[in-house]
Structure formats: C-alpha cells, structure tokens
Amino acid sequence: MKRRLIGFVSALAVAVGGSLAVAAPAQAAPAVMITKVYYDSPGSDRGSNSSLNAEYVRLTNKRSTTLNLKGWTLRDKTGYTYKFSTNFRLAAGKSVYIHTGKGKNTSGHRYWGRSWYVWNNTGDKAYLRNPSGTLIDSCTWKKRGKGYTFC
C-alpha cells in the first residue's frame, strides 16, 4: 500500500509540476521604434534639398527614461547608413526625425546630409541597430498611394 501511495504521489507531482510550468515572457517592445517612414516626398523627385528633407524616418523613444543614441545606425536595404556619431539624447516618449537632406541638427530633427534620396518609393526596409549592431527595430513597406507608412 505504501508503494502505491508513493507512486501515486510521484505521478501527481509530475502532472501538477508540468502544468505549473512558467510561460515565457512576451517579447518586450524595443526601447526605440521606427514609427513612420515618409519614403516618397511630395512632388517630383528632382533632388532639391526641400524635397530630400521631406523624405524622413521618425524614431520614437518608447521608454520612460532618456536614451543616448550615440553609435546607433539607421540604414536601408541597399546599405545607405545614417549614424548618430555624437551623444544624442532622445527624451522619454519623444521622437526625432532623420531627414535625408542637409540642415541644422536639433533635438527633434537630424539631417543625413545626402544629395539624393535613400528610401525607395516602390518598397524598401529600414533597419535600426544599436552600437553593438543588434537589430532593435525594422520597418518594411511596399508602394502605397500616400508615400508614407506607419510602422
């Protein structure tokens, strides 16, 4: 009788223990996310600085603390890469726009300094990586009538 009881208790422990397994935590949202890409600036693509600057990527800090983006990169499928080369602090809940053309960098707007477009109007992918090269976020799109996408 004692053996049966021990066997029963052992089997019960295995069954209960198996059902009490801890579920894996849900994938946490990235600290910084690509929230909008304006890949097709309004008007003809003639390469004027104002047209280039109407092409942009918006990054948003989703954390409750300020983040330093020094060394972070934003790139397209071709390999064109923008790098935050200086200490750039993105406040909690705030966004920064990375414009393709030239301009004066501020806390809300950064300028790539390019003389031609980066983001393909027919479809492309934006990659955001931290200084160690880890992919933090990405955004893919295909041609849509609006010329922009929310990610």
Secondary structure by P-SEA (a helix, b strand, c coil): caaaaaaaaaaaaaaaaaaaccccccccccccccccccccccccccccaaaaaacbbbbbbcccbbbbcccbbbbccccccccccccccccccbbbbbccccccccccbbbccccccccccccbbbbbbcccccccbbbbbcccccccccc
